[in-house]
Amino acid sequence: MSSNFSQWFWKYGYIAAVPLALLGFWVASLSDRENQSNVNPEVFAYFEKVEKDCNAEDFNHQSKACIEIIKYQQECKKFSVECNSLTFYELLKQQGFALPIYYKEGYSAK
């Protein structure tokens, strides 16, 4: 019986393993998705304003903050770097921008 199961598993087990692995990743990311859906919409409007302002700066006279923002955005294009709205928010915060609160009022991240 053990050898029959072993043969079945190696022949067809991957069919069951792939959906189980995908389900595991999905469940693991539930709290991230909930946190992301509770981000204050004003934050994204602020991101757009900052990006627009940085793009409007003369290339030869860019502010230090805009240089860091552009560098961050270029790094984010690499698959090896994890970038999301919270990391961008933290970068802007470090650069001294007056940001709105990150999460919607009354929500606390998990």
C-alpha positions in Angstrom: 0.0 0.0 0.0 2.8 2.4 0.9 4.4 1.9 -2.5 1.1 2.6 -4.3 0.7 5.8 -2.4 4.3 6.8 -3.2 3.8 6.1 -6.9 0.6 8.0 -6.9 2.1 11.0 -5.1 5.1 11.2 -7.4 2.8 10.9 -10.4 -0.1 13.2 -9.4 0.9 14.8 -6.1 2.2 18.0 -7.7 -1.4 18.6 -9.0 -2.5 18.8 -5.4 0.7 20.5 -4.1 0.5 23.5 -6.4 -3.0 24.7 -5.4 -2.1 24.0 -1.7 1.0 26.2 -2.0 -1.0 28.9 -3.7 -3.7 28.8 -1.0 -0.9 29.0 1.6 0.5 32.2 0.0 -3.0 33.7 -0.3 -3.8 33.1 3.4 -0.4 34.4 4.4 -1.0 37.7 2.6 -4.6 38.3 3.9 -3.5 40.7 6.6 -1.3 42.6 4.1 -4.3 43.0 1.8 -6.5 44.2 4.6 -3.9 46.7 5.8 -3.5 47.9 2.2 -7.2 48.4 1.7 -7.3 50.6 4.8 -4.7 53.0 3.7 -5.9 56.6 3.8 -6.7 57.6 0.2 -5.1 61.1 0.9 -1.8 59.3 1.1 -2.0 58.2 -2.6 -3.0 61.7 -3.7 0.0 63.0 -1.8 2.3 60.5 -3.5 1.1 61.7 -6.9 1.7 65.3 -5.9 5.2 64.6 -4.7 6.0 62.6 -7.9 4.6 65.4 -10.1 6.6 68.1 -8.2 9.8 66.0 -8.4 9.3 65.4 -12.1 8.8 69.2 -12.6 12.1 70.0 -11.0 15.0 70.9 -13.3 17.2 67.9 -13.6 20.4 69.9 -12.9 18.9 71.5 -9.7 16.9 68.6 -8.2 16.4 68.7 -4.4 18.0 66.0 -2.3 14.6 64.6 -1.4 13.6 64.2 -5.1 16.9 62.6 -5.9 16.2 60.0 -3.2 12.6 59.5 -4.4 13.7 58.9 -8.0 16.5 56.5 -6.7 13.9 54.6 -4.7 11.6 54.3 -7.7 14.4 53.0 -9.8 15.3 50.4 -7.1 11.7 49.3 -6.9 11.7 48.2 -10.5 14.1 45.4 -9.5 12.4 42.1 -8.4 14.8 41.7 -5.5 13.6 44.8 -3.7 10.3 44.9 -1.8 8.5 48.1 -2.4 5.0 49.1 -1.3 3.1 52.2 -0.3 4.3 51.9 3.3 8.0 51.9 2.4 7.4 54.9 0.1 5.5 56.6 2.9 8.5 56.0 5.2 10.9 57.4 2.7 8.9 60.5 2.3 8.6 60.8 6.1 12.5 60.5 6.4 12.8 63.3 3.8 10.7 65.6 6.0 7.4 65.7 4.0 4.3 66.7 5.9 2.3 63.5 5.2 -1.3 62.7 6.1 -1.8 59.8 8.5 -1.1 56.5 6.7 -4.1 54.4 7.7 -7.8 55.5 7.7 -8.8 57.0 11.0 -9.8 54.3 13.5 -7.9 51.5 11.8 -4.9 49.9 13.5 -2.6 47.7 11.4 -2.3 44.0 12.2 
